[in-house]
Amino acid sequence: MHSGDFWARVYDLPLKLIYDVMAMKLGNNLGTFMEVDNKEGNRMGKFLRLKATVDLRKPLKQGTMVKYQGKDLQI
């Protein structure tokens, strides 16, 4: 068993960045994007929830940088 499917919550995203295309980009950054949770409770600006397949042989990532309005955001 070298991979696993995990749900991840992404915090500290501006409200304008909480959408499906961003979930796909971030999921592919973690591993391989599978799906996004579109429940209204998750989309109200608190976090973005996505599912990705992660290679368990590699270390987990603690965060990534996202460019938004000319600024680098650490998420």
PQR file of N, CA, C, O and H, with PARSE charges and radii, in Angstrom:
ATOM      1  N   MET A   1       0.853  -1.180   0.000 -0.4000 1.5000
ATOM      2  CA  MET A   1       0.000   0.000   0.000 -0.0000 2.0000
ATOM      3  C   MET A   1       0.891   1.234   0.000  0.5500 1.7000
ATOM      4  O   MET A   1       1.533   1.557   1.000 -0.5500 1.4000
ATOM      5  N   HIS A   2       0.918   1.905  -1.125 -0.4000 1.5000
ATOM      6  CA  HIS A   2       1.796   3.059  -1.269 -0.0000 2.0000
ATOM      7  C   HIS A   2       1.050   4.379  -1.389  0.5500 1.7000
ATOM      8  O   HIS A   2       1.674   5.439  -1.447 -0.5500 1.4000
ATOM      9  H   HIS A   2       0.396   1.643  -1.937  0.4000 1.0000
ATOM     10  N   SER A   3      -0.277   4.329  -1.427 -0.4000 1.5000
ATOM     11  CA  SER A   3      -1.042   5.570  -1.523 -0.0000 2.0000
ATOM     12  C   SER A   3      -2.332   5.442  -0.719  0.5500 1.7000
ATOM     13  O   SER A   3      -2.805   4.343  -0.430 -0.5500 1.4000
ATOM     14  H   SER A   3      -0.784   3.469  -1.380  0.4000 1.0000
ATOM     15  N   GLY A   4      -2.880   6.595  -0.370 -0.4000 1.5000
ATOM     16  CA  GLY A   4      -4.131   6.626   0.380 -0.0000 2.0000
ATOM     17  C   GLY A   4      -4.942   7.851   0.002  0.5500 1.7000
ATOM     18  O   GLY A   4      -4.394   8.870  -0.420 -0.5500 1.4000
ATOM     19  H   GLY A   4      -2.496   7.488  -0.604  0.4000 1.0000
ATOM     20  N   ASP A   5      -6.253   7.741   0.157 -0.4000 1.5000
ATOM     21  CA  ASP A   5      -7.158   8.854  -0.124 -0.0000 2.0000
ATOM     22  C   ASP A   5      -7.448   9.594   1.173  0.5500 1.7000
ATOM     23  O   ASP A   5      -7.823   8.979   2.172 -0.5500 1.4000
ATOM     24  H   ASP A   5      -6.698   6.913   0.499  0.4000 1.0000
ATOM     25  N   PHE A   6      -7.276  10.917   1.162 -0.4000 1.5000
ATOM     26  CA  PHE A   6      -7.453  11.727   2.360 -0.0000 2.0000
ATOM     27  C   PHE A   6      -8.275  12.974   2.051  0.5500 1.7000
ATOM     28  O   PHE A   6      -8.179  13.546   0.966 -0.5500 1.4000
ATOM     29  H   PHE A   6      -6.972  11.417   0.351  0.4000 1.0000
ATOM     30  N   TRP A   7      -9.078  13.379   3.018 -0.4000 1.5000
ATOM     31  CA  TRP A   7      -9.772  14.668   2.958 -0.0000 2.0000
ATOM     32  C   TRP A   7      -8.871  15.693   3.623  0.5500 1.7000
ATOM     33  O   TRP A   7      -8.310  15.429   4.687 -0.5500 1.4000
ATOM     34  H   TRP A   7      -9.157  12.914   3.900  0.4000 1.0000
ATOM     35  N   ALA A   8      -8.727  16.855   3.012 -0.4000 1.5000
ATOM     36  CA  ALA A   8      -7.895  17.933   3.562 -0.0000 2.0000
ATOM     37  C   ALA A   8      -8.723  19.210   3.663  0.5500 1.7000
ATOM     38  O   ALA A   8      -9.544  19.500   2.793 -0.5500 1.4000
ATOM     39  H   ALA A   8      -9.183  17.069   2.148  0.4000 1.0000
ATOM     40  N   ARG A   9      -8.500  19.959   4.719 -0.4000 1.5000
ATOM     41  CA  ARG A   9      -9.097  21.279   4.876 -0.0000 2.0000
ATOM     42  C   ARG A   9      -8.009  22.312   4.614  0.5500 1.7000
ATOM     43  O   ARG A   9      -6.915  22.237   5.172 -0.5500 1.4000
ATOM     44  H   ARG A   9      -7.833  19.723   5.426  0.4000 1.0000
ATOM     45  N   VAL A  10      -8.325  23.269   3.762 -0.4000 1.5000
ATOM     46  CA  VAL A  10      -7.380  24.339   3.429 -0.0000 2.0000
ATOM     47  C   VAL A  10      -7.914  25.621   4.048  0.5500 1.7000
ATOM     48  O   VAL A  10      -8.979  26.110   3.671 -0.5500 1.4000
ATOM     49  H   VAL A  10      -9.214  23.330   3.308  0.4000 1.0000
ATOM     50  N   TYR A  11      -7.167  26.155   4.997 -0.4000 1.5000
ATOM     51  CA  TYR A  11      -7.557  27.374   5.701 -0.0000 2.0000
ATOM     52  C   TYR A  11      -6.812  28.581   5.134  0.5500 1.7000
ATOM     53  O   TYR A  11      -5.876  28.436   4.348 -0.5500 1.4000
ATOM     54  H   TYR A  11      -6.302  25.758   5.304  0.4000 1.0000
ATOM     55  N   ASP A  12      -7.238  29.754   5.541 -0.4000 1.5000
ATOM     56  CA  ASP A  12      -6.565  31.024   5.230 -0.0000 2.0000
ATOM     57  C   ASP A  12      -6.629  31.406   3.758  0.5500 1.7000
ATOM     58  O   ASP A  12      -5.781  32.165   3.288 -0.5500 1.4000
ATOM     59  H   ASP A  12      -7.999  29.872   6.180  0.4000 1.0000
ATOM     60  N   LEU A  13      -7.615  30.898   3.016 -0.4000 1.5000
ATOM     61  CA  LEU A  13      -7.817  31.325   1.636 -0.0000 2.0000
ATOM     62  C   LEU A  13      -8.772  32.506   1.623  0.5500 1.7000
ATOM     63  O   LEU A  13      -9.770  32.489   2.344 -0.5500 1.4000
ATOM     64  H   LEU A  13      -8.304  30.281   3.398  0.4000 1.0000
ATOM     65  N   PRO A  14      -8.497  33.526   0.830 -0.5600 1.5000
ATOM     66  CA  PRO A  14      -9.487  34.591   0.655  0.2800 2.0000
ATOM     67  C   PRO A  14     -10.778  33.996   0.089  0.5500 1.7000
ATOM     68  O   PRO A  14     -10.740  33.020  -0.660 -0.5500 1.4000
ATOM     69  N   LEU A  15     -11.895  34.575   0.442 -0.4000 1.5000
ATOM     70  CA  LEU A  15     -13.203  34.063   0.036 -0.0000 2.0000
ATOM     71  C   LEU A  15     -13.307  33.898  -1.480  0.5500 1.7000
ATOM     72  O   LEU A  15     -13.963  32.970  -1.953 -0.5500 1.4000
ATOM     73  H   LEU A  15     -11.926  35.368   1.051  0.4000 1.0000
ATOM     74  N   LYS A  16     -12.672  34.780  -2.243 -0.4000 1.5000
ATOM     75  CA  LYS A  16     -12.723  34.716  -3.702 -0.0000 2.0000
ATOM     76  C   LYS A  16     -11.956  33.525  -4.269  0.5500 1.7000
ATOM     77  O   LYS A  16     -12.148  33.173  -5.433 -0.5500 1.4000
ATOM     78  H   LYS A  16     -12.139  35.534  -1.858  0.4000 1.0000
ATOM     79  N   LEU A  17     -11.089  32.895  -3.471 -0.4000 1.5000
ATOM     80  CA  LEU A  17     -10.309  31.753  -3.947 -0.0000 2.0000
ATOM     81  C   LEU A  17     -10.916  30.412  -3.553  0.5500 1.7000
ATOM     82  O   LEU A  17     -10.366  29.368  -3.900 -0.5500 1.4000
ATOM     83  H   LEU A  17     -10.933  33.181  -2.526  0.4000 1.0000
ATOM     84  N   ILE A  18     -12.019  30.418  -2.848 -0.4000 1.5000
ATOM     85  CA  ILE A  18     -12.645  29.160  -2.434 -0.0000 2.0000
ATOM     86  C   ILE A  18     -13.590  28.714  -3.546  0.5500 1.7000
ATOM     87  O   ILE A  18     -14.787  29.001  -3.514 -0.5500 1.4000
ATOM     88  H   ILE A  18     -12.466  31.266  -2.566  0.4000 1.0000
ATOM     89  N   TYR A  19     -13.032  28.007  -4.530 -0.4000 1.5000
ATOM     90  CA  TYR A  19     -13.822  27.505  -5.650 -0.0000 2.0000
ATOM     91  C   TYR A  19     -13.170  26.224  -6.174  0.5500 1.7000
ATOM     92  O   TYR A  19     -12.064  25.871  -5.766 -0.5500 1.4000
ATOM     93  H   TYR A  19     -12.060  27.774  -4.556  0.4000 1.0000
ATOM     94  N   ASP A  20     -13.861  25.536  -7.078 -0.4000 1.5000
ATOM     95  CA  ASP A  20     -13.454  24.202  -7.524 -0.0000 2.0000
ATOM     96  C   ASP A  20     -12.109  24.167  -8.242  0.5500 1.7000
ATOM     97  O   ASP A  20     -11.345  23.220  -8.056 -0.5500 1.4000
ATOM     98  H   ASP A  20     -14.760  25.823  -7.410  0.4000 1.0000
ATOM     99  N   VAL A  21     -11.802  25.167  -9.050 -0.4000 1.5000
ATOM    100  CA  VAL A  21     -10.531  25.173  -9.781 -0.0000 2.0000
ATOM    101  C   VAL A  21      -9.359  25.269  -8.805  0.5500 1.7000
ATOM    102  O   VAL A  21      -8.339  24.607  -8.994 -0.5500 1.4000
ATOM    103  H   VAL A  21     -12.423  25.937  -9.200  0.4000 1.0000
ATOM    104  N   MET A  22      -9.498  26.090  -7.763 -0.4000 1.5000
ATOM    105  CA  MET A  22      -8.440  26.192  -6.755 -0.0000 2.0000
ATOM    106  C   MET A  22      -8.305  24.869  -6.000  0.5500 1.7000
ATOM    107  O   MET A  22      -7.191  24.446  -5.690 -0.5500 1.4000
ATOM    108  H   MET A  22     -10.327  26.628  -7.609  0.4000 1.0000
ATOM    109  N   ALA A  23      -9.427  24.213  -5.702 -0.4000 1.5000
ATOM    110  CA  ALA A  23      -9.381  22.910  -5.028 -0.0000 2.0000
ATOM    111  C   ALA A  23      -8.609  21.899  -5.876  0.5500 1.7000
ATOM    112  O   ALA A  23      -7.828  21.109  -5.348 -0.5500 1.4000
ATOM    113  H   ALA A  23     -10.332  24.556  -5.954  0.4000 1.0000
ATOM    114  N   MET A  24      -8.829  21.927  -7.186 -0.4000 1.5000
ATOM    115  CA  MET A  24      -8.131  21.002  -8.076 -0.0000 2.0000
ATOM    116  C   MET A  24      -6.631  21.274  -8.073  0.5500 1.7000
ATOM    117  O   MET A  24      -5.833  20.338  -8.020 -0.5500 1.4000
ATOM    118  H   MET A  24      -9.464  22.569  -7.616  0.4000 1.0000
ATOM    119  N   LYS A  25      -6.240  22.541  -8.129 -0.4000 1.5000
ATOM    120  CA  LYS A  25      -4.813  22.892  -8.114 -0.0000 2.0000
ATOM    121  C   LYS A  25      -4.153  22.465  -6.811  0.5500 1.7000
ATOM    122  O   LYS A  25      -3.066  21.888  -6.817 -0.5500 1.4000
ATOM    123  H   LYS A  25      -6.888  23.301  -8.172  0.4000 1.0000
ATOM    124  N   LEU A  26      -4.813  22.750  -5.696 -0.4000 1.5000
ATOM    125  CA  LEU A  26      -4.241  22.397  -4.394 -0.0000 2.0000
ATOM    126  C   LEU A  26      -4.226  20.890  -4.180  0.5500 1.7000
ATOM    127  O   LEU A  26      -3.277  20.358  -3.604 -0.5500 1.4000
ATOM    128  H   LEU A  26      -5.697  23.218  -5.691  0.4000 1.0000
ATOM    129  N   GLY A  27      -5.264  20.198  -4.635 -0.4000 1.5000
ATOM    130  CA  GLY A  27      -5.296  18.735  -4.527 -0.0000 2.0000
ATOM    131  C   GLY A  27      -4.180  18.085  -5.309  0.5500 1.7000
ATOM    132  O   GLY A  27      -3.572  17.117  -4.854 -0.5500 1.4000
ATOM    133  H   GLY A  27      -6.035  20.631  -5.103  0.4000 1.0000
ATOM    134  N   ASN A  28      -3.908  18.624  -6.501 -0.4000 1.5000
ATOM    135  CA  ASN A  28      -2.802  18.095  -7.306 -0.0000 2.0000
ATOM    136  C   ASN A  28      -1.457  18.455  -6.699  0.5500 1.7000
ATOM    137  O   ASN A  28      -0.469  17.765  -6.953 -0.5500 1.4000
ATOM    138  H   ASN A  28      -4.402  19.410  -6.871  0.4000 1.0000
ATOM    139  N   ASN A  29      -1.392  19.510  -5.907 -0.4000 1.5000
ATOM    140  CA  ASN A  29      -0.166  19.866  -5.190 -0.0000 2.0000
ATOM    141  C   ASN A  29       0.099  18.852  -4.067  0.5500 1.7000
ATOM    142  O   ASN A  29       1.250  18.510  -3.794 -0.5500 1.4000
ATOM    143  H   ASN A  29      -2.194  20.071  -5.701  0.4000 1.0000
ATOM    144  N   LEU A  30      -0.967  18.380  -3.426 -0.4000 1.5000
ATOM    145  CA  LEU A  30      -0.837  17.378  -2.365 -0.0000 2.0000
ATOM    146  C   LEU A  30      -0.524  15.996  -2.923  0.5500 1.7000
ATOM    147  O   LEU A  30       0.246  15.236  -2.336 -0.5500 1.4000
ATOM    148  H   LEU A  30      -1.901  18.659  -3.648  0.4000 1.0000
ATOM    149  N   GLY A  31      -1.122  15.686  -4.048 -0.4000 1.5000
ATOM    150  CA  GLY A  31      -1.003  14.364  -4.660 -0.0000 2.0000
ATOM    151  C   GLY A  31      -1.786  14.377  -5.958  0.5500 1.7000
ATOM    152  O   GLY A  31      -1.413  15.055  -6.915 -0.5500 1.4000
ATOM    153  H   GLY A  31      -1.748  16.304  -4.524  0.4000 1.0000
ATOM    154  N   THR A  32      -2.884  13.614  -5.983 -0.4000 1.5000
ATOM    155  CA  THR A  32      -3.767  13.595  -7.137 -0.0000 2.0000
ATOM    156  C   THR A  32      -5.165  13.989  -6.685  0.5500 1.7000
ATOM    157  O   THR A  32      -5.769  13.300  -5.863 -0.5500 1.4000
ATOM    158  H   THR A  32      -3.187  13.063  -5.206  0.4000 1.0000
ATOM    159  N   PHE A  33      -5.678  15.079  -7.208 -0.4000 1.5000
ATOM    160  CA  PHE A  33      -7.003  15.574  -6.836 -0.0000 2.0000
ATOM    161  C   PHE A  33      -8.068  14.547  -7.187  0.5500 1.7000
ATOM    162  O   PHE A  33      -8.013  13.912  -8.241 -0.5500 1.4000
ATOM    163  H   PHE A  33      -5.188  15.639  -7.876  0.4000 1.0000
ATOM    164  N   MET A  34      -9.059  14.388  -6.271 -0.4000 1.5000
ATOM    165  CA  MET A  34     -10.169  13.471  -6.524 -0.0000 2.0000
ATOM    166  C   MET A  34     -11.507  14.199  -6.578  0.5500 1.7000
ATOM    167  O   MET A  34     -12.246  14.070  -7.553 -0.5500 1.4000
ATOM    168  H   MET A  34      -9.104  14.903  -5.415  0.4000 1.0000
ATOM    169  N   GLU A  35     -11.824  14.971  -5.523 -0.4000 1.5000
ATOM    170  CA  GLU A  35     -13.102  15.675  -5.493 -0.0000 2.0000
ATOM    171  C   GLU A  35     -13.054  16.814  -4.482  0.5500 1.7000
ATOM    172  O   GLU A  35     -12.135  16.906  -3.668 -0.5500 1.4000
ATOM    173  H   GLU A  35     -11.223  15.076  -4.730  0.4000 1.0000
ATOM    174  N   VAL A  36     -14.058  17.677  -4.550 -0.4000 1.5000
ATOM    175  CA  VAL A  36     -14.187  18.800  -3.630 -0.0000 2.0000
ATOM    176  C   VAL A  36     -15.519  18.643  -2.897  0.5500 1.7000
ATOM    177  O   VAL A  36     -16.497  18.158  -3.467 -0.5500 1.4000
ATOM    178  H   VAL A  36     -14.805  17.602  -5.211  0.4000 1.0000
ATOM    179  N   ASP A  37     -15.548  19.049  -1.649 -0.4000 1.5000
ATOM    180  CA  ASP A  37     -16.776  19.021  -0.857 -0.0000 2.0000
ATOM    181  C   ASP A  37     -17.494  20.348  -1.074  0.5500 1.7000
ATOM    182  O   ASP A  37     -16.993  21.396  -0.668 -0.5500 1.4000
ATOM    183  H   ASP A  37     -14.753  19.442  -1.186  0.4000 1.0000
ATOM    184  N   ASN A  38     -18.647  20.313  -1.703 -0.4000 1.5000
ATOM    185  CA  ASN A  38     -19.374  21.533  -2.051 -0.0000 2.0000
ATOM    186  C   ASN A  38     -20.475  21.892  -1.063  0.5500 1.7000
ATOM    187  O   ASN A  38     -21.358  22.681  -1.402 -0.5500 1.4000
ATOM    188  H   ASN A  38     -19.054  19.462  -2.033  0.4000 1.0000
ATOM    189  N   LYS A  39     -20.454  21.346   0.133 -0.4000 1.5000
ATOM    190  CA  LYS A  39     -21.469  21.691   1.122 -0.0000 2.0000
ATOM    191  C   LYS A  39     -21.368  23.167   1.479  0.5500 1.7000
ATOM    192  O   LYS A  39     -20.271  23.711   1.607 -0.5500 1.4000
ATOM    193  H   LYS A  39     -19.737  20.706   0.409  0.4000 1.0000
ATOM    194  N   GLU A  40     -22.503  23.799   1.637 -0.4000 1.5000
ATOM    195  CA  GLU A  40     -22.538  25.240   1.926 -0.0000 2.0000
ATOM    196  C   GLU A  40     -21.782  25.593   3.201  0.5500 1.7000
ATOM    197  O   GLU A  40     -21.137  26.640   3.258 -0.5500 1.4000
ATOM    198  H   GLU A  40     -23.394  23.357   1.533  0.4000 1.0000
ATOM    199  N   GLY A  41     -21.845  24.748   4.217 -0.4000 1.5000
ATOM    200  CA  GLY A  41     -21.161  25.039   5.479 -0.0000 2.0000
ATOM    201  C   GLY A  41     -19.664  25.173   5.318  0.5500 1.7000
ATOM    202  O   GLY A  41     -19.026  25.943   6.037 -0.5500 1.4000
ATOM    203  H   GLY A  41     -22.368  23.897   4.170  0.4000 1.0000
ATOM    204  N   ASN A  42     -19.096  24.432   4.382 -0.4000 1.5000
ATOM    205  CA  ASN A  42     -17.656  24.485   4.148 -0.0000 2.0000
ATOM    206  C   ASN A  42     -17.268  25.649   3.253  0.5500 1.7000
ATOM    207  O   ASN A  42     -16.107  26.059   3.250 -0.5500 1.4000
ATOM    208  H   ASN A  42     -19.614  23.807   3.798  0.4000 1.0000
ATOM    209  N   ARG A  43     -18.216  26.192   2.492 -0.4000 1.5000
ATOM    210  CA  ARG A  43     -17.923  27.216   1.507 -0.0000 2.0000
ATOM    211  C   ARG A  43     -18.174  28.626   2.022  0.5500 1.7000
ATOM    212  O   ARG A  43     -18.088  29.580   1.249 -0.5500 1.4000
ATOM    213  H   ARG A  43     -19.159  25.859   2.495  0.4000 1.0000
ATOM    214  N   MET A  44     -18.475  28.780   3.284 -0.4000 1.5000
ATOM    215  CA  MET A  44     -18.818  30.091   3.840 -0.0000 2.0000
ATOM    216  C   MET A  44     -17.591  30.887   4.272  0.5500 1.7000
ATOM    217  O   MET A  44     -17.719  31.841   5.039 -0.5500 1.4000
ATOM    218  H   MET A  44     -18.544  28.004   3.912  0.4000 1.0000
ATOM    219  N   GLY A  45     -16.425  30.519   3.804 -0.4000 1.5000
ATOM    220  CA  GLY A  45     -15.232  31.297   4.083 -0.0000 2.0000
ATOM    221  C   GLY A  45     -14.344  30.730   5.164  0.5500 1.7000
ATOM    222  O   GLY A  45     -13.271  31.275   5.424 -0.5500 1.4000
ATOM    223  H   GLY A  45     -16.320  29.744   3.181  0.4000 1.0000
ATOM    224  N   LYS A  46     -14.760  29.649   5.803 -0.4000 1.5000
ATOM    225  CA  LYS A  46     -13.926  29.083   6.860 -0.0000 2.0000
ATOM    226  C   LYS A  46     -12.785  28.247   6.287  0.5500 1.7000
ATOM    227  O   LYS A  46     -11.636  28.384   6.708 -0.5500 1.4000
ATOM    228  H   LYS A  46     -15.632  29.207   5.592  0.4000 1.0000
ATOM    229  N   PHE A  47     -13.109  27.379   5.323 -0.4000 1.5000
ATOM    230  CA  PHE A  47     -12.086  26.531   4.721 -0.0000 2.0000
ATOM    231  C   PHE A  47     -12.603  25.934   3.419  0.5500 1.7000
ATOM    232  O   PHE A  47     -13.794  25.992   3.115 -0.5500 1.4000
ATOM    233  H   PHE A  47     -14.042  27.268   4.981  0.4000 1.0000
ATOM    234  N   LEU A  48     -11.683  25.364   2.666 -0.4000 1.5000
ATOM    235  CA  LEU A  48     -11.982  24.625   1.447 -0.0000 2.0000
ATOM    236  C   LEU A  48     -11.653  23.174   1.748  0.5500 1.7000
ATOM    237  O   LEU A  48     -10.562  22.885   2.238 -0.5500 1.4000
ATOM    238  H   LEU A  48     -10.715  25.317   2.913  0.4000 1.0000
ATOM    239  N   ARG A  49     -12.563  22.259   1.470 -0.4000 1.5000
ATOM    240  CA  ARG A  49     -12.351  20.849   1.778 -0.0000 2.0000
ATOM    241  C   ARG A  49     -12.234  20.076   0.470  0.5500 1.7000
ATOM    242  O   ARG A  49     -13.100  20.171  -0.400 -0.5500 1.4000
ATOM    243  H   ARG A  49     -13.450  22.494   1.072  0.4000 1.0000
ATOM    244  N   LEU A  50     -11.143  19.302   0.340 -0.4000 1.5000
ATOM    245  CA  LEU A  50     -10.905  18.541  -0.875 -0.0000 2.0000
ATOM    246  C   LEU A  50     -10.368  17.161  -0.547  0.5500 1.7000
ATOM    247  O   LEU A  50      -9.829  16.924   0.534 -0.5500 1.4000
ATOM    248  H   LEU A  50     -10.440  19.225   1.047  0.4000 1.0000
ATOM    249  N   LYS A  51     -10.526  16.262  -1.496 -0.4000 1.5000
ATOM    250  CA  LYS A  51     -10.038  14.893  -1.343 -0.0000 2.0000
ATOM    251  C   LYS A  51      -8.950  14.653  -2.373  0.5500 1.7000
ATOM    252  O   LYS A  51      -9.096  15.002  -3.545 -0.5500 1.4000
ATOM    253  H   LYS A  51     -10.965  16.454  -2.374  0.4000 1.0000
ATOM    254  N   ALA A  52      -7.845  14.046  -1.919 -0.4000 1.5000
ATOM    255  CA  ALA A  52      -6.722  13.777  -2.811 -0.0000 2.0000
ATOM    256  C   ALA A  52      -6.105  12.430  -2.469  0.5500 1.7000
ATOM    257  O   ALA A  52      -6.145  11.987  -1.321 -0.5500 1.4000
ATOM    258  H   ALA A  52      -7.726  13.763  -0.968  0.4000 1.0000
ATOM    259  N   THR A  53      -5.538  11.791  -3.470 -0.4000 1.5000
ATOM    260  CA  THR A  53      -4.765  10.575  -3.267 -0.0000 2.0000
ATOM    261  C   THR A  53      -3.326  10.997  -3.018  0.5500 1.7000
ATOM    262  O   THR A  53      -2.730  11.709  -3.826 -0.5500 1.4000
ATOM    263  H   THR A  53      -5.505  12.151  -4.403  0.4000 1.0000
ATOM    264  N   VAL A  54      -2.772  10.554  -1.897 -0.4000 1.5000
ATOM    265  CA  VAL A  54      -1.443  10.975  -1.469 -0.0000 2.0000
ATOM    266  C   VAL A  54      -0.497   9.783  -1.507  0.5500 1.7000
ATOM    267  O   VAL A  54      -0.842   8.696  -1.043 -0.5500 1.4000
ATOM    268  H   VAL A  54      -3.256   9.976  -1.240  0.4000 1.0000
ATOM    269  N   ASP A  55       0.699   9.986  -2.061 -0.4000 1.5000
ATOM    270  CA  ASP A  55       1.743   8.967  -2.067 -0.0000 2.0000
ATOM    271  C   ASP A  55       2.326   8.895  -0.652  0.5500 1.7000
ATOM    272  O   ASP A  55       2.946   9.850  -0.184 -0.5500 1.4000
ATOM    273  H   ASP A  55       0.980  10.869  -2.438  0.4000 1.0000
ATOM    274  N   LEU A  56       2.125   7.764   0.022 -0.4000 1.5000
ATOM    275  CA  LEU A  56       2.545   7.626   1.420 -0.0000 2.0000
ATOM    276  C   LEU A  56       4.051   7.446   1.584  0.5500 1.7000
ATOM    277  O   LEU A  56       4.561   7.464   2.704 -0.5500 1.4000
ATOM    278  H   LEU A  56       1.621   6.988  -0.358  0.4000 1.0000
ATOM    279  N   ARG A  57       4.754   7.276   0.487 -0.4000 1.5000
ATOM    280  CA  ARG A  57       6.216   7.156   0.561 -0.0000 2.0000
ATOM    281  C   ARG A  57       6.898   8.515   0.620  0.5500 1.7000
ATOM    282  O   ARG A  57       8.093   8.598   0.903 -0.5500 1.4000
ATOM    283  H   ARG A  57       4.340   7.262  -0.423  0.4000 1.0000
ATOM    284  N   LYS A  58       6.147   9.580   0.357 -0.4000 1.5000
ATOM    285  CA  LYS A  58       6.699  10.938   0.363 -0.0000 2.0000
ATOM    286  C   LYS A  58       6.248  11.663   1.634  0.5500 1.7000
ATOM    287  O   LYS A  58       5.175  11.367   2.160 -0.5500 1.4000
ATOM    288  H   LYS A  58       5.176   9.512   0.127  0.4000 1.0000
ATOM    289  N   PRO A  59       7.049  12.604   2.131 -0.5600 1.5000
ATOM    290  CA  PRO A  59       6.631  13.368   3.314  0.2800 2.0000
ATOM    291  C   PRO A  59       5.410  14.226   3.012  0.5500 1.7000
ATOM    292  O   PRO A  59       5.239  14.700   1.888 -0.5500 1.4000
ATOM    293  N   LEU A  60       4.559  14.424   4.020 -0.4000 1.5000
ATOM    294  CA  LEU A  60       3.388  15.282   3.866 -0.0000 2.0000
ATOM    295  C   LEU A  60       3.817  16.737   3.768  0.5500 1.7000
ATOM    296  O   LEU A  60       4.781  17.151   4.412 -0.5500 1.4000
ATOM    297  H   LEU A  60       4.697  14.039   4.933  0.4000 1.0000
ATOM    298  N   LYS A  61       3.101  17.513   2.962 -0.4000 1.5000
ATOM    299  CA  LYS A  61       3.393  18.936   2.814 -0.0000 2.0000
ATOM    300  C   LYS A  61       2.644  19.710   3.891  0.5500 1.7000
ATOM    301  O   LYS A  61       1.488  19.414   4.191 -0.5500 1.4000
ATOM    302  H   LYS A  61       2.318  17.177   2.439  0.4000 1.0000
ATOM    303  N   GLN A  62       3.307  20.696   4.464 -0.4000 1.5000
ATOM    304  CA  GLN A  62       2.689  21.501   5.516 -0.0000 2.0000
ATOM    305  C   GLN A  62       1.995  22.734   4.979  0.5500 1.7000
ATOM    306  O   GLN A  62       1.190  23.340   5.686 -0.5500 1.4000
ATOM    307  H   GLN A  62       4.246  20.937   4.221  0.4000 1.0000
ATOM    308  N   GLY A  63       2.274  23.112   3.779 -0.4000 1.5000
ATOM    309  CA  GLY A  63       1.660  24.308   3.209 -0.0000 2.0000
ATOM    310  C   GLY A  63       2.215  24.584   1.829  0.5500 1.7000
ATOM    311  O   GLY A  63       3.117  23.897   1.349 -0.5500 1.4000
ATOM    312  H   GLY A  63       2.928  22.620   3.204  0.4000 1.0000
ATOM    313  N   THR A  64       1.660  25.596   1.209 -0.4000 1.5000
ATOM    314  CA  THR A  64       2.117  25.999  -0.113 -0.0000 2.0000
ATOM    315  C   THR A  64       1.867  27.488  -0.298  0.5500 1.7000
ATOM    316  O   THR A  64       1.135  28.104   0.476 -0.5500 1.4000
ATOM    317  H   THR A  64       0.927  26.154   1.599  0.4000 1.0000
ATOM    318  N   MET A  65       2.474  28.055  -1.315 -0.4000 1.5000
ATOM    319  CA  MET A  65       2.293  29.468  -1.616 -0.0000 2.0000
ATOM    320  C   MET A  65       1.298  29.605  -2.772  0.5500 1.7000
ATOM    321  O   MET A  65       1.339  28.839  -3.734 -0.5500 1.4000
ATOM    322  H   MET A  65       3.069  27.555  -1.944  0.4000 1.0000
ATOM    323  N   VAL A  66       0.409  30.589  -2.663 -0.4000 1.5000
ATOM    324  CA  VAL A  66      -0.564  30.894  -3.705 -0.0000 2.0000
ATOM    325  C   VAL A  66      -0.450  32.374  -4.021  0.5500 1.7000
ATOM    326  O   VAL A  66      -0.434  33.210  -3.118 -0.5500 1.4000
ATOM    327  H   VAL A  66       0.375  31.212  -1.882  0.4000 1.0000
ATOM    328  N   LYS A  67      -0.370  32.697  -5.316 -0.4000 1.5000
ATOM    329  CA  LYS A  67      -0.339  34.112  -5.715 -0.0000 2.0000
ATOM    330  C   LYS A  67      -1.767  34.618  -5.829  0.5500 1.7000
ATOM    331  O   LYS A  67      -2.611  33.985  -6.463 -0.5500 1.4000
ATOM    332  H   LYS A  67      -0.383  32.018  -6.050  0.4000 1.0000
ATOM    333  N   TYR A  68      -2.036  35.778  -5.202 -0.4000 1.5000
ATOM    334  CA  TYR A  68      -3.363  36.383  -5.251 -0.0000 2.0000
ATOM    335  C   TYR A  68      -3.207  37.893  -5.221  0.5500 1.7000
ATOM    336  O   TYR A  68      -2.660  38.444  -4.266 -0.5500 1.4000
ATOM    337  H   TYR A  68      -1.351  36.292  -4.687  0.4000 1.0000
ATOM    338  N   GLN A  69      -3.676  38.554  -6.244 -0.4000 1.5000
ATOM    339  CA  GLN A  69      -3.592  39.999  -6.383 -0.0000 2.0000
ATOM    340  C   GLN A  69      -2.172  40.514  -6.191  0.5500 1.7000
ATOM    341  O   GLN A  69      -1.948  41.517  -5.514 -0.5500 1.4000
ATOM    342  H   GLN A  69      -4.121  38.107  -7.020  0.4000 1.0000
ATOM    343  N   GLY A  70      -1.215  39.813  -6.795 -0.4000 1.5000
ATOM    344  CA  GLY A  70       0.181  40.228  -6.736 -0.0000 2.0000
ATOM    345  C   GLY A  70       0.887  39.922  -5.436  0.5500 1.7000
ATOM    346  O   GLY A  70       2.028  40.342  -5.243 -0.5500 1.4000
ATOM    347  H   GLY A  70      -1.397  38.997  -7.345  0.4000 1.0000
ATOM    348  N   LYS A  71       0.236  39.200  -4.539 -0.4000 1.5000
ATOM    349  CA  LYS A  71       0.840  38.855  -3.253 -0.0000 2.0000
ATOM    350  C   LYS A  71       0.987  37.356  -3.133  0.5500 1.7000
ATOM    351  O   LYS A  71       0.197  36.607  -3.707 -0.5500 1.4000
ATOM    352  H   LYS A  71      -0.691  38.859  -4.696  0.4000 1.0000
ATOM    353  N   ASP A  72       1.987  36.906  -2.397 -0.4000 1.5000
ATOM    354  CA  ASP A  72       2.169  35.499  -2.091 -0.0000 2.0000
ATOM    355  C   ASP A  72       1.487  35.181  -0.777  0.5500 1.7000
ATOM    356  O   ASP A  72       1.811  35.774   0.252 -0.5500 1.4000
ATOM    357  H   ASP A  72       2.629  37.514  -1.930  0.4000 1.0000
ATOM    358  N   LEU A  73       0.542  34.248  -0.801 -0.4000 1.5000
ATOM    359  CA  LEU A  73      -0.177  33.847   0.409 -0.0000 2.0000
ATOM    360  C   LEU A  73       0.306  32.473   0.839  0.5500 1.7000
ATOM    361  O   LEU A  73       0.357  31.560   0.014 -0.5500 1.4000
ATOM    362  H   LEU A  73       0.279  33.767  -1.637  0.4000 1.0000
ATOM    363  N   GLN A  74       0.655  32.301   2.084 -0.4000 1.5000
ATOM    364  CA  GLN A  74       1.026  31.011   2.653 -0.0000 2.0000
ATOM    365  C   GLN A  74      -0.245  30.347   3.166  0.5500 1.7000
ATOM    366  O   GLN A  74      -0.906  30.873   4.061 -0.5500 1.4000
ATOM    367  H   GLN A  74       0.613  33.042   2.754  0.4000 1.0000
ATOM    368  N   ILE A  75      -0.586  29.195   2.603 -0.4000 1.5000
ATOM    369  CA  ILE A  75      -1.772  28.481   3.070 -0.0000 2.0000
ATOM    370  C   ILE A  75      -1.406  27.090   3.509  0.5500 1.7000
ATOM    371  O   ILE A  75      -2.274  26.329   3.936 -0.5500 1.4000
ATOM    372  H   ILE A  75      -0.048  28.768   1.876  0.4000 1.0000
TER
END
